[in-house]
């Protein structure tokens, strides 16, 4: 059982790529951010390279918006090959950063939002180029497809004023 969720600061905002009707979010998350994530990257890479799924990689994702609307948390729950809980924190210092997440929620109303994670920013950039060149082999080998249909309803809260606290 996981004792406590590990929280890290996002090293970058998600890179977004539209492959209509899908919006792909590509987020760097370091291999060593939490125990178990390195194994998930390795397993996903081996499965992709071999073309045979072994134990597989299973990571569930959810969004959380803080009550003051100053932060968004991407919650990652690893179930296989090892269990882990990780929160990636995005600080919303500007209206533009807040709008990024509002736009993601709006897209989810008309299309699918998928989430991909990569070990670092360089891998995100390489994956984006591979996708642009339609090199799906390289794109898939660089990271982990976490959610094919990420629920984004929670992010709609950012389009309203935060609730007043007593």
NUGU-577561 format. One record per atom (N, C-alpha, C): z, x, y; residue number from 0; residue in one letter; atom name. Coordinates in Angstrom, 1 decimal. Last residue first. Layout:
% NUGU-577561
- Z,X,Y,num,residuo,atomo
- Z,X,Y,NUM,A,CA
...
***
This chain:
% NUGU-577561
- Z,X,Y,num,residuo,atomo
- 4.4,-14.4,30.9,165,X,N
- 5.6,-14.8,31.6,165,X,CA
- 6.5,-13.7,31.9,165,X,C
- 1.0,-13.6,31.6,164,X,N
- 2.2,-13.5,30.8,164,X,CA
- 3.4,-13.8,31.6,164,X,C
- -2.1,-15.3,31.7,163,X,N
- -0.9,-14.8,32.5,163,X,CA
- 0.3,-14.7,31.5,163,X,C
- -5.0,-14.2,30.0,162,X,N
- -3.9,-15.2,30.2,162,X,CA
- -2.7,-14.5,30.9,162,X,C
- -7.8,-12.9,31.7,161,X,N
- -6.7,-12.8,30.7,161,X,CA
- -5.7,-13.8,31.0,161,X,C
- -10.8,-14.8,32.2,160,X,N
- -9.7,-14.0,32.7,160,X,CA
- -8.6,-14.0,31.7,160,X,C
- -13.6,-14.4,29.9,159,X,N
- -12.6,-15.2,30.7,159,X,CA
- -11.6,-14.3,31.3,159,X,C
- -15.0,-12.6,28.4,158,X,N
- -15.7,-13.3,29.5,158,X,CA
- -14.8,-14.2,30.4,158,X,C
- -13.3,-11.8,26.4,157,X,N
- -13.5,-10.9,27.6,157,X,CA
- -14.3,-11.5,28.7,157,X,C
- -13.5,-13.6,24.4,156,X,N
- -12.3,-13.7,25.3,156,X,CA
- -12.5,-12.9,26.5,156,X,C
- -15.6,-12.9,22.8,155,X,N
- -15.9,-13.9,23.8,155,X,CA
- -14.7,-14.0,24.8,155,X,C
- -14.6,-11.4,20.7,154,X,N
- -15.0,-10.7,21.9,154,X,CA
- -15.4,-11.6,23.1,154,X,C
- -14.2,-13.2,18.6,153,X,N
- -13.0,-12.7,19.4,153,X,CA
- -13.4,-12.0,20.7,153,X,C
- -16.7,-13.4,17.5,152,X,N
- -16.2,-14.5,18.3,152,X,CA
- -15.0,-14.1,19.2,152,X,C
- -18.0,-11.8,15.8,151,X,N
- -17.8,-11.3,17.1,151,X,CA
- -17.2,-12.3,18.0,151,X,C
- -18.4,-10.5,12.5,150,X,N
- -18.0,-11.7,13.4,150,X,CA
- -17.5,-11.2,14.7,150,X,C
- -21.2,-8.9,11.2,149,X,N
- -19.9,-8.7,11.9,149,X,CA
- -19.6,-9.9,12.8,149,X,C
- -22.9,-8.7,8.7,148,X,N
- -22.8,-9.8,9.7,148,X,CA
- -21.4,-9.7,10.3,148,X,C
- -22.7,-6.3,7.4,147,X,N
- -24.0,-6.8,7.7,147,X,CA
- -24.0,-7.9,8.7,147,X,C
- -20.5,-3.6,8.0,146,X,N
- -20.7,-5.0,8.0,146,X,CA
- -22.1,-5.4,8.3,146,X,C
- -21.1,-0.8,7.4,145,X,N
- -19.8,-1.4,7.2,145,X,CA
- -19.9,-2.9,7.0,145,X,C
- -23.0,1.7,6.2,144,X,N
- -23.2,0.3,6.6,144,X,CA
- -21.9,-0.5,6.3,144,X,C
- -22.3,5.0,7.1,143,X,N
- -21.9,3.9,6.2,143,X,CA
- -22.2,2.5,6.9,143,X,C
- -24.7,7.7,7.4,142,X,N
- -23.4,7.0,7.7,142,X,CA
- -23.2,5.9,6.7,142,X,C
- -27.0,9.0,6.6,141,X,N
- -26.1,9.6,7.6,141,X,CA
- -24.8,9.0,7.8,141,X,C
- -28.7,7.6,5.0,140,X,N
- -27.9,8.7,4.4,140,X,CA
- -26.9,9.3,5.4,140,X,C
- -30.0,5.7,6.5,139,X,N
- -29.0,5.3,5.6,139,X,CA
- -28.1,6.4,5.0,139,X,C
- -31.7,7.4,8.0,138,X,N
- -30.8,6.5,8.6,138,X,CA
- -29.7,6.1,7.7,138,X,C
- -33.3,8.6,5.9,137,X,N
- -32.3,9.4,6.7,137,X,CA
- -31.3,8.5,7.4,137,X,C
- -34.6,6.2,5.0,136,X,N
- -33.8,7.1,4.1,136,X,CA
- -32.8,8.0,4.8,136,X,C
- -35.9,5.2,7.1,135,X,N
- -34.7,4.5,6.7,135,X,CA
- -33.9,5.3,5.7,135,X,C
- -37.5,6.0,9.6,134,X,N
- -37.1,6.8,8.4,134,X,CA
- -35.8,6.2,7.9,134,X,C
- -38.6,4.9,11.9,133,X,N
- -38.6,4.1,10.6,133,X,CA
- -38.4,5.0,9.4,133,X,C
- -38.1,6.1,14.2,132,X,N
- -39.2,6.7,13.4,132,X,CA
- -39.4,5.9,12.1,132,X,C
- -35.8,4.7,14.8,131,X,N
- -36.9,4.6,15.7,131,X,CA
- -38.2,5.1,15.0,131,X,C
- -34.1,5.7,12.8,130,X,N
- -34.4,4.3,12.9,130,X,CA
- -35.7,4.1,13.7,130,X,C
- -33.9,8.4,13.6,129,X,N
- -34.5,8.0,12.3,129,X,CA
- -34.9,6.6,12.3,129,X,C
- -32.6,8.0,16.1,128,X,N
- -34.0,8.6,16.0,128,X,CA
- -34.7,8.3,14.7,128,X,C
- -30.2,7.0,15.2,127,X,N
- -31.0,6.2,16.1,127,X,CA
- -32.4,6.7,16.1,127,X,C
- -29.3,9.2,13.6,126,X,N
- -29.6,7.9,13.0,126,X,CA
- -30.4,7.0,13.9,126,X,C
- -28.9,11.1,15.6,125,X,N
- -29.9,11.4,14.5,125,X,CA
- -30.3,10.0,13.8,125,X,C
- -26.8,9.9,17.0,124,X,N
- -28.1,10.1,17.7,124,X,CA
- -29.2,10.4,16.6,124,X,C
- -24.8,9.8,15.0,123,X,N
- -25.3,8.6,15.6,123,X,CA
- -26.6,8.8,16.3,123,X,C
- -24.5,12.6,14.6,122,X,N
- -25.0,11.8,13.5,122,X,CA
- -25.5,10.4,14.0,122,X,C
- -23.3,13.2,17.1,121,X,N
- -24.6,13.8,16.7,121,X,CA
- -25.3,13.0,15.6,121,X,C
- -20.9,11.9,17.0,120,X,N
- -21.9,11.5,17.9,120,X,CA
- -23.3,12.0,17.6,120,X,C
- -19.9,11.6,13.4,119,X,N
- -19.8,12.1,14.8,119,X,CA
- -20.9,11.6,15.7,119,X,C
- -20.0,10.1,11.1,118,X,N
- -18.9,11.1,11.3,118,X,CA
- -18.8,11.6,12.7,118,X,C
- -20.5,6.5,11.7,117,X,N
- -21.1,7.9,11.4,117,X,CA
- -20.0,8.9,11.7,117,X,C
- -21.0,3.1,10.8,116,X,N
- -20.2,4.2,11.3,116,X,CA
- -20.7,5.5,10.8,116,X,C
- -22.4,0.0,11.8,115,X,N
- -22.6,1.3,11.0,115,X,CA
- -21.7,2.3,11.6,115,X,C
- -22.6,-3.4,11.7,114,X,N
- -21.8,-2.3,12.1,114,X,CA
- -22.1,-1.1,11.2,114,X,C
- -24.7,-6.1,13.0,113,X,N
- -24.2,-5.2,11.9,113,X,CA
- -23.5,-4.0,12.5,113,X,C
- -25.2,-9.3,13.9,112,X,N
- -24.6,-8.1,14.4,112,X,CA
- -24.2,-7.3,13.2,112,X,C
- -27.9,-11.6,14.2,111,X,N
- -26.9,-10.9,13.4,111,X,CA
- -26.5,-9.7,14.1,111,X,C
- -28.3,-14.1,16.7,110,X,N
- -28.7,-13.2,15.7,110,X,CA
- -27.6,-12.5,15.0,110,X,C
- -27.0,-15.9,18.4,109,X,N
- -28.4,-16.1,18.1,109,X,CA
- -29.0,-15.2,17.1,109,X,C
- -24.4,-15.1,18.7,108,X,N
- -24.7,-16.5,18.7,108,X,CA
- -26.1,-16.8,18.2,108,X,C
- -24.4,-12.4,18.9,107,X,N
- -23.9,-12.9,17.6,107,X,CA
- -24.2,-14.4,17.5,107,X,C
- -24.9,-12.0,21.6,106,X,N
- -26.0,-11.8,20.6,106,X,CA
- -25.6,-12.4,19.3,106,X,C
- -22.4,-12.5,22.7,105,X,N
- -23.5,-13.4,23.0,105,X,CA
- -24.6,-13.3,22.0,105,X,C
- -21.0,-10.2,21.7,104,X,N
- -20.6,-11.6,21.3,104,X,CA
- -21.7,-12.6,21.5,104,X,C
- -22.4,-8.3,23.1,103,X,N
- -22.4,-8.3,21.7,103,X,CA
- -22.0,-9.6,21.1,103,X,C
- -21.8,-9.0,25.7,102,X,N
- -23.2,-9.1,25.3,102,X,CA
- -23.3,-9.1,23.8,102,X,C
- -19.1,-8.3,25.7,101,X,N
- -19.5,-9.7,26.0,101,X,CA
- -20.9,-10.0,25.5,101,X,C
- -19.3,-5.6,25.5,100,X,N
- -18.7,-6.4,24.3,100,X,CA
- -19.0,-7.8,24.5,100,X,C
- -20.5,-4.9,27.9,99,X,N
- -21.1,-4.5,26.7,99,X,CA
- -20.6,-5.3,25.5,99,X,C
- -18.6,-5.8,29.8,98,X,N
- -19.9,-6.6,29.6,98,X,CA
- -20.6,-6.2,28.3,98,X,C
- -16.8,-3.8,29.8,97,X,N
- -16.4,-5.1,29.3,97,X,CA
- -17.6,-5.9,29.0,97,X,C
- -18.4,-1.8,30.9,96,X,N
- -17.9,-1.6,29.6,96,X,CA
- -17.4,-2.9,29.0,96,X,C
- -18.8,-2.9,33.5,95,X,N
- -19.9,-2.7,32.6,95,X,CA
- -19.5,-2.5,31.2,95,X,C
- -16.3,-2.9,34.6,94,X,N
- -16.9,-4.2,34.3,94,X,CA
- -18.0,-4.0,33.3,94,X,C
- -14.2,-0.3,33.2,93,X,N
- -15.2,-0.9,34.1,93,X,CA
- -15.7,-2.2,33.7,93,X,C
- -12.5,0.3,31.2,92,X,N
- -12.1,0.8,32.5,92,X,CA
- -13.0,0.2,33.6,92,X,C
- -11.4,-0.5,28.4,91,X,N
- -12.4,-1.1,29.2,91,X,CA
- -12.0,-0.8,30.7,91,X,C
- -11.2,1.6,25.6,90,X,N
- -10.6,1.2,26.9,90,X,CA
- -11.6,0.7,27.8,90,X,C
- -11.1,1.0,22.2,89,X,N
- -12.1,1.2,23.4,89,X,CA
- -11.3,0.7,24.6,89,X,C
- -9.9,2.4,19.3,88,X,N
- -9.6,1.7,20.5,88,X,CA
- -10.6,2.1,21.6,88,X,C
- -9.9,1.7,16.0,87,X,N
- -10.7,2.5,17.0,87,X,CA
- -10.5,1.7,18.3,87,X,C
- -7.7,1.7,13.4,86,X,N
- -8.1,1.0,14.6,86,X,CA
- -8.7,2.0,15.5,86,X,C
- -7.6,1.6,9.9,85,X,N
- -7.8,2.4,11.1,85,X,CA
- -8.2,1.5,12.2,85,X,C
- -6.3,1.9,6.7,84,X,N
- -6.4,1.0,7.9,84,X,CA
- -6.5,1.9,9.1,84,X,C
- -7.4,2.4,3.3,83,X,N
- -7.0,2.9,4.6,83,X,CA
- -7.1,1.8,5.6,83,X,C
- -7.9,3.2,-0.1,82,X,N
- -7.4,2.3,0.9,82,X,CA
- -7.0,3.0,2.2,82,X,C
- -11.0,4.6,-1.4,81,X,N
- -9.5,4.7,-1.2,81,X,CA
- -9.2,3.7,-0.1,81,X,C
- -13.6,3.8,-1.6,80,X,N
- -13.0,4.3,-2.8,80,X,CA
- -11.4,4.4,-2.7,80,X,C
- -12.3,0.6,-0.8,79,X,N
- -12.8,1.5,-1.8,79,X,CA
- -13.6,2.6,-1.2,79,X,C
- -11.2,-0.4,1.5,78,X,N
- -10.7,-0.9,0.2,78,X,CA
- -11.2,0.0,-0.9,78,X,C
- -10.3,-0.1,4.9,77,X,N
- -11.0,0.5,3.7,77,X,CA
- -10.4,0.0,2.5,77,X,C
- -10.7,-1.7,7.7,76,X,N
- -9.8,-1.8,6.5,76,X,CA
- -10.6,-1.3,5.3,76,X,C
- -10.7,-1.3,11.1,75,X,N
- -11.4,-1.0,9.9,75,X,CA
- -10.4,-1.0,8.7,75,X,C
- -11.0,-2.8,14.1,74,X,N
- -10.1,-2.6,13.0,74,X,CA
- -11.0,-2.4,11.8,74,X,C
- -11.5,-2.0,17.3,73,X,N
- -12.3,-2.2,16.1,73,X,CA
- -11.4,-1.9,14.9,73,X,C
- -10.1,-3.4,20.2,72,X,N
- -9.9,-2.6,19.0,72,X,CA
- -10.8,-3.0,17.9,72,X,C
- -10.3,-3.1,23.6,71,X,N
- -10.8,-3.7,22.4,71,X,CA
- -10.5,-2.8,21.3,71,X,C
- -8.4,-3.5,26.6,70,X,N
- -8.8,-2.7,25.4,70,X,CA
- -9.3,-3.7,24.4,70,X,C
- -7.8,-5.2,28.6,69,X,N
- -8.1,-3.9,29.0,69,X,CA
- -8.6,-3.0,27.8,69,X,C
- -6.8,-7.8,28.2,68,X,N
- -8.3,-7.6,28.2,68,X,CA
- -8.7,-6.2,28.7,68,X,C
- -4.2,-8.3,27.8,67,X,N
- -4.6,-8.0,29.1,67,X,CA
- -6.1,-7.8,29.3,67,X,C
- -4.2,-8.6,25.0,66,X,N
- -3.9,-9.8,25.8,66,X,CA
- -4.3,-9.6,27.3,66,X,C
- -7.0,-7.0,23.4,65,X,N
- -5.6,-7.0,23.8,65,X,CA
- -5.4,-8.2,24.8,65,X,C
- -8.9,-8.1,20.7,64,X,N
- -8.9,-7.9,22.2,64,X,CA
- -7.4,-8.0,22.6,64,X,C
- -10.4,-7.0,17.8,63,X,N
- -9.1,-7.5,18.4,63,X,CA
- -9.2,-7.1,19.9,63,X,C
- -12.6,-7.4,15.0,62,X,N
- -12.4,-7.1,16.4,62,X,CA
- -11.0,-7.6,16.8,62,X,C
- -13.1,-6.0,11.8,61,X,N
- -12.7,-7.1,12.7,61,X,CA
- -12.5,-6.5,14.1,61,X,C
- -14.4,-5.0,8.6,60,X,N
- -14.2,-4.8,10.0,60,X,CA
- -13.9,-6.1,10.7,60,X,C
- -14.0,-3.4,5.4,59,X,N
- -14.0,-4.6,6.2,59,X,CA
- -13.8,-4.3,7.7,59,X,C
- -15.6,-1.4,3.2,58,X,N
- -14.8,-1.3,4.4,58,X,CA
- -15.0,-2.7,5.1,58,X,C
- -16.3,0.2,0.3,57,X,N
- -16.0,-1.1,0.9,57,X,CA
- -15.1,-1.0,2.0,57,X,C
- -18.5,1.9,-1.7,56,X,N
- -17.7,2.0,-0.5,56,X,CA
- -17.5,0.6,0.1,56,X,C
- -18.6,2.7,-5.2,55,X,N
- -19.0,2.0,-4.0,55,X,CA
- -18.1,2.3,-2.9,55,X,C
- -18.6,3.7,-7.7,54,X,N
- -17.5,2.8,-7.3,54,X,CA
- -17.7,2.1,-6.0,54,X,C
- -21.9,3.8,-7.6,53,X,N
- -20.8,4.1,-8.5,53,X,CA
- -19.7,3.2,-8.1,53,X,C
- -25.2,2.9,-7.4,52,X,N
- -23.9,2.7,-6.9,52,X,CA
- -22.8,2.9,-7.9,52,X,C
- -27.9,5.1,-7.1,51,X,N
- -27.0,4.4,-8.1,51,X,CA
- -25.7,4.2,-7.5,51,X,C
- -29.2,6.8,-5.5,50,X,N
- -29.8,5.5,-5.7,50,X,CA
- -29.0,4.6,-6.7,50,X,C
- -28.3,9.2,-4.7,49,X,N
- -28.5,9.0,-6.2,49,X,CA
- -29.3,7.7,-6.4,49,X,C
- -27.9,8.8,-2.0,48,X,N
- -28.8,9.9,-2.5,48,X,CA
- -29.2,9.7,-3.9,48,X,C
- -26.1,6.7,-1.9,47,X,N
- -27.5,6.6,-1.3,47,X,CA
- -28.4,7.6,-1.8,47,X,C
- -23.9,7.7,-3.2,46,X,N
- -24.6,6.5,-3.7,46,X,CA
- -26.0,6.3,-3.2,46,X,C
- -23.3,9.9,-1.6,45,X,N
- -23.7,10.1,-3.0,45,X,CA
- -24.4,8.9,-3.5,45,X,C
- -22.6,8.5,0.8,44,X,N
- -23.7,9.5,0.8,44,X,CA
- -24.2,9.7,-0.6,44,X,C
- -20.4,7.0,0.0,43,X,N
- -21.6,6.3,0.5,43,X,CA
- -22.8,7.2,0.5,43,X,C
- -18.7,9.1,-0.7,42,X,N
- -19.1,8.1,-1.7,42,X,CA
- -20.4,7.4,-1.3,42,X,C
- -18.3,10.3,1.8,41,X,N
- -18.8,11.1,0.7,41,X,CA
- -19.4,10.1,-0.4,41,X,C
- -17.1,8.2,3.3,40,X,N
- -18.4,8.9,3.7,40,X,CA
- -19.0,9.6,2.5,40,X,C
- -14.8,7.9,1.7,39,X,N
- -15.8,6.8,1.9,39,X,CA
- -17.1,7.3,2.3,39,X,C
- -13.5,10.3,2.0,38,X,N
- -13.9,9.9,0.6,38,X,CA
- -15.0,8.8,0.7,38,X,C
- -12.8,10.1,4.7,37,X,N
- -13.7,11.2,4.2,37,X,CA
- -14.3,10.8,2.9,37,X,C
- -11.0,8.0,4.7,36,X,N
- -12.3,7.8,5.3,36,X,CA
- -13.3,8.9,4.8,36,X,C
- -8.6,8.9,3.5,35,X,N
- -9.4,8.0,2.8,35,X,CA
- -10.8,7.8,3.4,35,X,C
- -6.7,9.3,6.4,34,X,N
- -6.8,9.6,5.0,34,X,CA
- -7.6,8.5,4.3,34,X,C
- -8.5,9.2,9.4,33,X,N
- -7.5,8.6,8.6,33,X,CA
- -7.7,9.1,7.1,33,X,C
- -10.2,11.0,10.7,32,X,N
- -9.5,10.0,11.5,32,X,CA
- -8.3,9.4,10.7,32,X,C
- -12.0,12.7,9.5,31,X,N
- -10.6,13.0,9.3,31,X,CA
- -9.7,12.1,10.2,31,X,C
- -14.5,11.9,10.3,30,X,N
- -14.2,11.8,8.9,30,X,CA
- -12.7,12.0,8.6,30,X,C
- -14.6,9.9,13.3,29,X,N
- -14.4,11.2,12.6,29,X,CA
- -14.0,11.0,11.1,29,X,C
- -17.0,7.7,14.1,28,X,N
- -15.6,7.7,13.7,28,X,CA
- -15.4,9.0,12.8,28,X,C
- -19.5,6.4,16.2,27,X,N
- -18.9,7.6,15.6,27,X,CA
- -17.4,7.4,15.3,27,X,C
- -21.4,3.5,15.6,26,X,N
- -20.1,4.0,16.1,26,X,CA
- -19.7,5.3,15.5,26,X,C
- -23.8,1.2,16.3,25,X,N
- -23.6,2.5,15.6,25,X,CA
- -22.4,3.2,16.3,25,X,C
- -24.8,-2.0,15.8,24,X,N
- -23.8,-1.2,16.5,24,X,CA
- -23.6,0.1,15.6,24,X,C
- -27.7,-3.8,16.0,23,X,N
- -27.0,-2.8,15.2,23,X,CA
- -26.1,-2.0,16.1,23,X,C
- -28.7,-7.0,15.9,22,X,N
- -28.2,-6.0,16.8,22,X,CA
- -27.3,-5.0,16.0,22,X,C
- -31.6,-8.6,14.7,21,X,N
- -30.3,-7.9,14.4,21,X,CA
- -30.0,-7.0,15.6,21,X,C
- -34.0,-9.9,14.4,20,X,N
- -33.0,-10.6,15.2,20,X,CA
- -31.6,-9.9,15.1,20,X,C
- -34.8,-6.9,16.0,19,X,N
- -34.7,-8.3,16.1,19,X,CA
- -34.8,-9.0,14.8,19,X,C
- -32.9,-4.5,16.4,18,X,N
- -34.0,-4.7,15.4,18,X,CA
- -34.0,-6.2,15.2,18,X,C
- -31.5,-2.8,18.9,17,X,N
- -32.0,-4.1,18.5,17,X,CA
- -33.1,-3.9,17.5,17,X,C
- -28.7,-0.8,19.1,16,X,N
- -30.1,-0.8,18.8,16,X,CA
- -30.5,-2.2,18.3,16,X,C
- -26.0,0.8,20.8,15,X,N
- -26.6,-0.4,20.3,15,X,CA
- -28.1,-0.3,20.2,15,X,C
- -23.3,2.8,20.1,14,X,N
- -24.7,2.8,20.5,14,X,CA
- -25.3,1.5,19.9,14,X,C
- -20.0,2.2,21.3,13,X,N
- -21.1,2.0,20.3,13,X,CA
- -22.5,2.1,20.8,13,X,C
- -18.6,4.8,23.2,12,X,N
- -18.9,3.4,23.0,12,X,CA
- -20.0,3.3,22.0,12,X,C
- -16.7,7.5,21.8,11,X,N
- -17.9,7.0,22.5,11,X,CA
- -17.9,5.5,22.3,11,X,C
- -14.4,7.9,20.5,10,X,N
- -15.0,9.1,21.2,10,X,CA
- -16.2,8.7,22.0,10,X,C
- -11.7,5.8,20.8,9,X,N
- -13.1,5.9,20.5,9,X,CA
- -13.6,7.1,21.2,9,X,C
- -8.5,6.9,19.7,8,X,N
- -9.4,6.5,20.8,8,X,CA
- -10.8,6.7,20.4,8,X,C
- -6.9,5.4,16.8,7,X,N
- -7.5,6.5,17.5,7,X,CA
- -8.3,6.0,18.7,7,X,C
- -4.3,4.5,14.7,6,X,N
- -5.1,4.1,15.9,6,X,CA
- -5.6,5.4,16.6,6,X,C
- -3.5,3.4,11.5,5,X,N
- -3.7,4.6,12.4,5,X,CA
- -4.6,4.1,13.5,5,X,C
- -1.1,1.2,10.3,4,X,N
- -2.5,1.4,10.8,4,X,CA
- -2.5,2.6,11.7,4,X,C
- 1.1,2.1,7.7,3,X,N
- 0.9,1.8,9.1,3,X,CA
- -0.6,2.0,9.4,3,X,C
- 1.1,2.0,4.8,2,X,N
- 2.3,1.9,5.5,2,X,CA
- 2.1,1.5,7.0,2,X,C
- -0.7,0.4,2.3,1,X,N
- -0.8,1.2,3.5,1,X,CA
- 0.5,0.9,4.3,1,X,C
- 0.0,0.8,-1.2,0,X,N
- 0.0,0.0,0.0,0,X,CA
- 0.0,0.9,1.2,0,X,C
***
